Amino acid sequence: RSNTSNSNKNNNRSTQEEAQHITDSLVRTKQMLQQELSRISEVSNAIDKDGKVLESTKDQHRAMGTTAQGAKRTLTKLQLQQRQDAIAFWMALFFFYGAVFYVIWTRIRIPFLLW
């Protein structure tokens, strides 16, 4: 009977040790899962925050695109106005020199210039 008793005690100890080992393993697994859940929650928050930043950046980009289009139109108008001003300047200069030449021609009357 003492052999049976010792065998039962060893069996109980072995079963208790195995149960303790499984319990410890489950506690470690639970802690790891909690850490992963916490990490995933932080990653999710970071993704949400980055998404908001991207939305803001997209809105700013659209606003800049509209501004750039307006600036392009304005620049095109300014270039057209610059061409018109250059044409007006050269025409005025041509008219001025024509008037000067006419006044000098009529006052001096140079015969060899076919007058």
KEKE-3310 file (N, C-alpha, C; in steps of 0.2 Angstrom, whole numbers, plus 5000, padded with zeros to 4 digits):
npx = (5004:5010:5018:5008:5003:5013:5015:5003:5005:5016:5011:5001:5008:5015:5005:5000:5011:5012:5000:5002:5012:5005:4996:5005:5010:4998:4995:5006:5004:4992:4996:5005:4996:4988:4998:5000:4987:4987:4997:4992:4981:4988:4994:4983:4978:4988:4987:4975:4977:4987:4979:4970:4980:4984:4972:4970:4982:4978:4967:4973:4982:4973:4967:4979:4981:4970:4973:4985:4980:4973:4983:4990:4981:4981:4994:4995:4987:4994:5005:5000:4995:5008:5013:5004:5007:5021:5019:5011:5021:5031:5024:5021:5034:5038:5029:5032:5046:5043:5035:5045:5054:5046:5044:5057:5060:5050:5054:5068:5070:5078:5085:5091:5084:5073:5062)
npy = (4994:5006:5009:5011:5022:5031:5032:5037:5050:5055:5055:5065:5076:5077:5080:5091:5100:5100:5106:5118:5123:5124:5133:5144:5146:5150:5162:5169:5169:5176:5189:5192:5193:5204:5214:5214:5218:5231:5237:5236:5244:5256:5257:5258:5270:5278:5277:5282:5295:5299:5297:5308:5318:5316:5319:5332:5337:5334:5342:5355:5354:5354:5367:5374:5370:5377:5390:5390:5389:5400:5410:5406:5410:5424:5427:5424:5434:5445:5444:5445:5458:5464:5462:5469:5482:5483:5484:5495:5504:5504:5508:5521:5526:5525:5534:5546:5548:5548:5560:5569:5568:5573:5586:5591:5589:5598:5610:5612:5608:5599:5598:5587:5576:5572:5581)
npz = (5000:5003:4992:4983:4988:4988:4974:4970:4976:4970:4957:4959:4962:4951:4942:4948:4946:4932:4930:4936:4928:4915:4919:4922:4909:4902:4909:4905:4891:4891:4895:4885:4875:4879:4879:4865:4861:4866:4859:4846:4847:4849:4837:4828:4832:4828:4815:4812:4816:4806:4795:4796:4795:4782:4775:4778:4772:4759:4757:4758:4747:4736:4738:4735:4722:4716:4718:4711:4698:4697:4698:4686:4676:4679:4676:4663:4658:4661:4653:4640:4641:4642:4630:4622:4627:4623:4609:4608:4612:4603:4591:4595:4596:4583:4577:4583:4578:4565:4565:4569:4559:4548:4552:4552:4538:4532:4537:4534:4520:4511:4496:4489:4494:4487:4487)
capx = (5000:5014:5020:5003:5002:5019:5014:4998:5008:5020:5006:4997:5013:5017:4999:5000:5017:5010:4994:5005:5016:5000:4993:5010:5010:4992:4996:5011:5000:4987:5000:5007:4990:4986:5003:4999:4981:4989:5001:4988:4977:4992:4995:4977:4977:4993:4984:4969:4980:4990:4974:4968:4985:4983:4966:4972:4986:4975:4963:4978:4984:4967:4967:4985:4979:4965:4977:4990:4977:4971:4989:4992:4977:4983:5001:4994:4984:4999:5010:4996:4996:5015:5014:5001:5011:5026:5017:5010:5027:5035:5020:5022:5040:5038:5025:5036:5051:5040:5033:5051:5057:5042:5045:5063:5059:5047:5058:5074:5069:5084:5083:5093:5080:5068:5056)
capy = (5000:5012:5010:5014:5029:5035:5032:5042:5056:5057:5057:5071:5081:5078:5083:5098:5103:5101:5111:5125:5125:5126:5140:5150:5147:5153:5169:5173:5170:5182:5195:5194:5195:5211:5219:5215:5222:5238:5239:5236:5250:5262:5257:5260:5277:5282:5276:5287:5302:5300:5298:5315:5323:5316:5323:5340:5339:5334:5349:5360:5353:5356:5374:5377:5369:5382:5396:5390:5390:5408:5413:5405:5414:5431:5428:5424:5441:5450:5443:5448:5465:5466:5462:5475:5488:5484:5486:5502:5508:5504:5512:5528:5528:5526:5540:5551:5549:5551:5567:5573:5568:5577:5593:5593:5589:5603:5616:5612:5607:5597:5596:5580:5571:5572:5585)
capz = (5000:5003:4985:4979:4991:4985:4967:4970:4978:4964:4952:4961:4962:4944:4939:4950:4943:4925:4930:4937:4922:4910:4921:4921:4902:4900:4911:4900:4885:4892:4896:4878:4871:4882:4876:4858:4860:4867:4853:4840:4848:4847:4829:4825:4834:4824:4808:4812:4816:4800:4790:4797:4792:4775:4773:4779:4766:4752:4756:4756:4740:4732:4738:4731:4715:4714:4718:4706:4692:4696:4696:4679:4672:4680:4673:4655:4656:4662:4647:4635:4642:4641:4622:4620:4629:4619:4602:4608:4613:4596:4587:4597:4594:4576:4575:4585:4574:4559:4566:4569:4552:4544:4554:4549:4531:4530:4539:4531:4513:4508:4489:4487:4497:4483:4489)
cpx = (5004:5017:5014:5002:5007:5018:5009:5000:5012:5016:5003:5002:5015:5011:4999:5005:5015:5004:4997:5009:5011:4997:4998:5010:5004:4993:5001:5008:4995:4991:5003:5001:4988:4991:5002:4992:4983:4993:4997:4983:4981:4993:4989:4976:4982:4990:4979:4972:4983:4985:4971:4973:4985:4977:4967:4977:4983:4970:4968:4981:4979:4967:4973:4984:4975:4969:4982:4986:4975:4978:4992:4988:4979:4990:5000:4991:4989:5004:5006:4996:5003:5016:5010:5004:5017:5025:5015:5016:5031:5031:5021:5029:5041:5034:5029:5042:5048:5038:5039:5054:5053:5043:5052:5063:5056:5050:5064:5074:5075:5082:5085:5089:5073:5061:5054)
cpy = (5006:5014:5013:5021:5034:5037:5038:5049:5059:5059:5063:5077:5082:5081:5090:5103:5105:5106:5118:5127:5127:5133:5146:5151:5151:5161:5173:5174:5176:5189:5197:5196:5203:5216:5220:5219:5229:5241:5240:5243:5256:5263:5260:5268:5281:5282:5281:5294:5303:5301:5305:5320:5322:5319:5330:5342:5339:5340:5355:5360:5356:5364:5377:5376:5375:5389:5396:5391:5397:5412:5412:5409:5422:5432:5428:5431:5446:5450:5446:5456:5468:5467:5468:5482:5489:5486:5493:5507:5509:5508:5519:5530:5529:5532:5546:5553:5551:5558:5572:5574:5573:5585:5595:5594:5596:5610:5617:5612:5605:5595:5589:5575:5570:5575:5590)
cpz = (5000:4996:4981:4981:4988:4978:4966:4971:4973:4958:4953:4960:4954:4940:4941:4947:4935:4925:4931:4931:4916:4912:4920:4913:4899:4903:4907:4893:4885:4892:4889:4874:4873:4879:4868:4856:4861:4861:4847:4841:4847:4840:4826:4827:4829:4817:4807:4812:4809:4794:4790:4794:4785:4772:4773:4773:4760:4751:4754:4749:4735:4732:4734:4724:4712:4713:4713:4699:4691:4695:4689:4675:4673:4676:4665:4653:4656:4656:4641:4635:4641:4633:4620:4621:4624:4612:4602:4609:4606:4591:4589:4595:4587:4574:4577:4580:4567:4559:4566:4562:4547:4546:4551:4542:4529:4531:4535:4523:4510:4501:4487:4490:4493:4485:4484)
residu = (ARG:SER:ASN:THR:SER:ASN:SER:ASN:LYS:ASN:ASN:ASN:ARG:SER:THR:GLN:GLU:GLU:ALA:GLN:HIS:ILE:THR:ASP:SER:LEU:VAL:ARG:THR:LYS:GLN:MET:LEU:GLN:GLN:GLU:LEU:SER:ARG:ILE:SER:GLU:VAL:SER:ASN:ALA:ILE:ASP:LYS:ASP:GLY:LYS:VAL:LEU:GLU:SER:THR:LYS:ASP:GLN:HIS:ARG:ALA:MET:GLY:THR:THR:ALA:GLN:GLY:ALA:LYS:ARG:THR:LEU:THR:LYS:LEU:GLN:LEU:GLN:GLN:ARG:GLN:ASP:ALA:ILE:ALA:PHE:TRP:MET:ALA:LEU:PHE:PHE:PHE:TYR:GLY:ALA:VAL:PHE:TYR:VAL:ILE:TRP:THR:ARG:ILE:ARG:ILE:PRO:PHE:LEU:LEU:TRP)
# end
